[in-house]
Every structure is written in C-alpha cells, then in structure tokens.
Amino acid sequence: MQRGTPTEVFLAFLGLGLTSFGGPVAHLGYFRTEFVERRRWLDDAAYADLVALCQFLPGPASSQVGIAIGKLRAGYWGAIAAFVAFTAPSVILLLAFAFGATRLAGPLADGALHGLKLAALAVVAQAVWAMSRSLTPDWRRRLLALAAAAIVLLLPGALVQLGIIALAALAGYLLAPRSGAPKFRPDHTGLAFLVAFAVLLVALPLLSLTGNGAAVIAEKFYRTGSLVFGGGHVVLPLLEAELVPGGLIDRNLFLAGYGAAQAVPGPLFSFAAYTGALLNIQPNGLLGALLALGAIYLPSFLLVFGTLPYWQVLRAETRLRGGLDLANAAVVGLLLATLYDPVFLTSVRGPLDLAWASAAFALLMLRTPPWIVVIASAALGLLLSAT
C-alpha cells in the first residue's frame, strides 16, 4: 500500500464515522467502497485478507479492519487517526444521549431508523456482490461460499463462523502447491504487543481485586474486548451481563442506550462510552466514558499491531496464499448469510421495503456515494412516518 499521512487517514475515516450506519457488516461494505473502489488504497484481495485476519481476532472486526488500514497507510499514528475519526461521531452522540441532551424516541425517529436499516441492507448487498465477483471467480469457490452461507444460517454462532474460516483456510493450504518457506523474521515490536495483550489479560483481574473503581472498570471492559467474537451485536448483551446484575448501571438506562446505539453511525462498541458515563461507581461521567472506551478497544490495537507484521510476510507464501483464497471465499459466504439474517430479516417488512432497498442498491451500483444513499433513505423514512 502506498504511504499517506495521518491527516489524510483521519479525514477519510471521519466521513465514514459520520455516515456508516447498519452495524459491523455494513461497515465492511462502506470500507470496501471507500478504500478499494474509490481511493484504491488496496485491492480486493488485500482487503479480504484483512477482513479474514480480523475475523480470527476477538473484538470488533470492522474497527480492527479500520485500524489495520490506517496502520498500513500511515503507521501507528494513522491507525490512531482511523480509530478516532471513525469512532468519535458515535461516541459524541451517545454521550449526548447519556447526558440528556437528545432523545431518540417516537415514530419519526423510528421511521428514520427504518430507512437507515434499508440503506444498510443495500450497502451489504452491494459489498457481497462486488466481493463475490473478485473472490469467487470459479465454481469451486462459489460452491464453498454457498455452503458456508448455508451452514451459518443453520448453525448460527461466532464459533461456527470461525470454524468455517479455519477449515476453509486449512483446506486451501493443503491443496495448494508446496513452495519454499517465506523469509520469516521475528518482529520484536509485534511480539511485544502480543505479550502486552496477554499480560494485561492476567494482570487487570488481579488489580480489580483491590476494589479500585478504575481497575474494576478497566478489567471488565478489557476482558470483554479481549474475549468477545462476533462484533458489536454480541458485546452489548455481554456488557449487560457484566454490568447490570452487579448494579454497576441501571437496567433501564442500559436498555435506553442499547436502543440509541442502533440509531447512530459508527461502531456499536462506542456503546462502552455510554455505559462508562452512567456507571454507579467512580470514575464515571466523561472520565468513566473514556476509560471504558479505551479499555474495550485496547485489545484490538494490541492484537492488530501484534499480528499485522507477521500477516504481511506470511500472506505471500504460496500455500498460505491458497489458504487465504479459500478463507476469502468463506468470508463471502458468511457475509451472504448475514445479508439474509439479520440484515434482511430485520429490515424488510413488506413489498414496499423490498422495492425501497432495491432502489438503494441500484443507486449504489450506479456509483452513487453511499452517504447520499444513507441520508436519502433516512429522510424518506422520516417523511413516510410524518405522513
């Protein structure tokens, strides 16, 4: 990837942070449109490799892909710029909601949210279509993608998804022709990040035993960010189990924030800032929000920084390339399954919605900027609710 500047990365991701509605799968569609098609920072294969890597890692896959793109484009500061720009809009909106500055409720808000869901459906469909053309060029990979989609629909779950990707990668590795070993050199910086990840995973629970509020908050959010697979939709119920039964946050406040998190752009992991602000222990407020947000995302930074140097070397090896080819085909299948459930099933309520989403898809295929489609769809939902 050609090198750029942190400012360039920040501005590119800020636009996505302001307009990327629809959850982690939709975000991957937005990322592909912006960085593969429009800016050409990387090609489809390299992008799919990053998606496959982040699917293996615990934490928010879309945010990790963004961190990796920022790192490849402009180094560590580029990764931080990508994270801040993509996450800040949703954090600000959720904190405003937490502090009572705005209320996302009522039929008009519901109509706008429904429009955003249909726009997300179109974005995911366009991404699946485009990725399938480049990543499943032959019938072997197309059949693999369809099989992966069918298995995930029959046996939903993050572990099943990981198993499918792992088995596809193993099959591709074994079937590919053998080549010479890659010029692999230990990356001491990457290794240091991985060691830091493991040390914190052990040390923070010990520190939380002291009863210090900051240590308790950091441990709960760091552990959640370290061990959750499946993205933002999975982390929300896990945080509820961590925080609500112990009285760390009021259940009604938690559920109100859960609803608000569905109506803002950007990553669902930003919900950590909302909960951190409303915790019943100190620190809370703005400091608690920043602590919770930093703790839940820190594992993602450590894992991406730790694995990316090795990933870049190993992906050039022939047999590993064969494994990645089939893993990428499996990723297309997983996205296809997600396109149906939950994106389609939770968005389309009748023939009008189907026509609406189809029109948004057609606009995207005609290269209409995604943010225009998102805003237009939300405005249409608002208008229909008002009338």
FENMO-V167478 format. One record per helix or strand of 2 or more residues. SS is the DSSP state (2 for helix, 1 for strand). FROM is the first residue (numbers start at 1). LEN is the number of residues. If there is no record, write none. Layout:
SS|FROM|LEN ; SS|FROM|LEN
This chain:
2|6|14 ; 2|24|15 ; 2|44|13 ; 2|61|38 ; 2|107|29 ; 2|139|16 ; 2|158|18 ; 2|188|21 ; 2|213|15 ; 2|232|12 ; 2|251|11 ; 2|268|10 ; 2|285|30 ; 2|318|27 ; 2|351|15 ; 2|370|17
